[in-house]
Amino acid sequence: MSDLNPARQTELEAAAFRRLVAHLQARTDVQNIDLMNLSGFCRNCMSKWLKAAADERGVELSMDEAREQVYGMPYEDWKARYQNEASASQQSAFTEAFARTHGHAPE
């Protein structure tokens, strides 16, 4: 991609991000804890990254609005419809993965 101009690279990156968001919106069977355990990020992380990007650029975007963009609906609605209780093994894997990534257990 080194021969792309910055505007075209941003355009392609934005398209890839939108496709990832659409994919995660369609895959409601994939739980956030599973994403965290396998990849170290989840829909909530993406929402936080979107909010941080808006803040860095002086764009007004609330956390609820960022979550709605990523989840495709209000966060509380998504949780009520699709979020399952994490199993003990999922929680244990999360604690281990978090500690590896952050150097300490989650608070």
NORPE-V534914 format. One record per pair of residues at least 6 apart in sequence whose C-alpha atoms are under 6 Angstrom apart, sorted by the first residue. I is the first residue (numbers start at 1). J is the second residue. D is the distance in whole Angstrom. If there is no record, write none. Layout:
i:I j:J d:D
i:I j:J d:D
This chain:
i:21 j:70 d:6
i:25 j:71 d:6
i:32 j:42 d:5
i:35 j:42 d:5
i:36 j:42 d:5
i:37 j:94 d:5
i:47 j:66 d:5
i:47 j:67 d:5
i:51 j:66 d:6
i:68 j:74 d:5
i:95 j:105 d:6
i:99 j:105 d:5
